Each structure stands twice: as C-alpha cells, then as structure tokens.
Amino acid sequence: MIIPIRCFSCNKPIAHLWEKYKERIANGEEPAKVLTDLGLTRYCCRSVFLGHVDLLQEIAKFKKF
C-alpha cells in the first residue's frame, strides 16, 4: 500500500526516493537505470521498489464512517 520507510532486509532508508522513482519512470526512463542513479544497488532494496504496487488511491475511496 504505502512504500516502506526502510528496506526489510538491510534497514536502509528508501521511502524518500519513491516519488523521484515514480516521476522518472512516468517520463519513460528504464527502471534499472533509475534505481542505480538513485543509489539503490542492493537486490533487497531494488526488490522493494520493483515489487511495490501503489494502492493508496484505490483504498482512499473506501472511507469508514
């Protein structure tokens, strides 16, 4: 749902890079190049970004009253 603050395996802070990643991917850049440029070289950190599905907008539609 929401990108984790830190990597699950190595505990490196990664959440601050999510918006930059989404923006550059939307502009048509290759994901592998973007991740390398952002400094995410470990497999564990890269897998968090590549495996993340942003569902925040979908879930926000269902408000609990």
N, C-alpha and C positions, 0 to 999 in steps of 0.2 A: 504494500500500500504506500507507505512513505519510505523513502530511501533511508537505510540505517545510518546513524551518526558515525559509527566506526565499523570497520571490516570485522566480520565474525571471527576470522581466523587469526589475523595478525594485530588487530586492535588499532590500525592506522585510521586517523580521521579522514572520511571520504565524502561526507554529506555536502560540504561546501563546494564540491566540484560538480554536483549533479546538474545544476542549472546551466553551467558552461557546457557540459557534455550534451545536454538536450538541445541547446541552441546551435551548437556546431553540427550535430547530426541532422537537425532540421535544415541546415544550409547545404547539406549534401556531402559532407565530408565522410571519409571512411572511419568506422568506429575504432578500428585497431590503431590508426594514426592518432585519433583524438585522445584515446586513453594513454598512449605513450607520451603525447605532448603535455597532458595534464599531470604526468608523473606517476601514473598507475602502472607499474611494471610487474608487480606480483600477480600471480594467477588468481589468488584468492580475492584480491580487490577488483580485478577485472571481471571476475565471475559475478560479483555482486551487481556491477553496473549492467553487464550483458544479460543477466537473468532477471533483472527488475522489471516489473510491469506496473506502470503508474496508474493506479485505480482510484486515486483521491477524488477526481472529478465525478466518477461513477458513484462512489459511496456517498458523496456530499448531497446527492439527490434525495437520499432517504433520511430525512430528519426524524428524530424521535421526539414526539410531542409530550 
